[in-house]
Amino acid sequence: MIREGQADDAPAMARINVATWRDSYGKFLPRQLMEELSCSQKQAEIEDFFARWEENQAVALIAEDKNGEMMAFIMAGKNHRQNLGYTGEIYNLHVAPAFQSQGIGRYLVYRVSQVFRQRNWNTMMVWALAENPNRRFYEKLGGRVIAQNVDEYRGFTAPVIAYGWDELPYVLTYIGGIPCMKAKIRSNKCT
């Protein structure tokens, strides 16, 4: 089930955020940063997102399993760096490690695209850590590299890559129960 996120979802969102950071980024980000990473820190960042909801024209979507357990979330809104020429931006997309590779992240990107399309925002982008092997996920959804930069987070720096969509992805069909993006269907399986 996909539902809109609310400020009281911040603790569960923070737990998923920390788990995915440690699972995905622990191999290449400084150990000290990983040790300092905490749910309370991430929760404060997520609460700030909700506090600035209207200013960012934001959207947060939560994916839950049939028992109501949060599996993933996406946070998005207006692009913070308008100089790149993209209207919408995905700020965060995190799928709990136990639920990865099941099409949940793909579907959340589709749903955000749908929201952006309803707002007449016809383009979007996302920043990803350059060393994150999972960033290829965005390429599989049709995103193309549009910029590179260095981000600073809590005193540490890391190279980042921006992916952009000049045409928002959308679901064409379902294959094996998984929504597949129009531009990324090959034979009878999702890629």
Helices and strands as residue ranges (DSSP letters): E 2-4, G 7-9, H 10-20, I 21-25, H 31-36, H 39-51, E 59-64, E 70-78, G 82-84, E 88-95, G 97-99, H 104-118, E 124-129, G 133-135, H 136-140, E 144-153, E 156-165, E 171-175, E 178-181, G 182-184, E 185-186, E 189-190
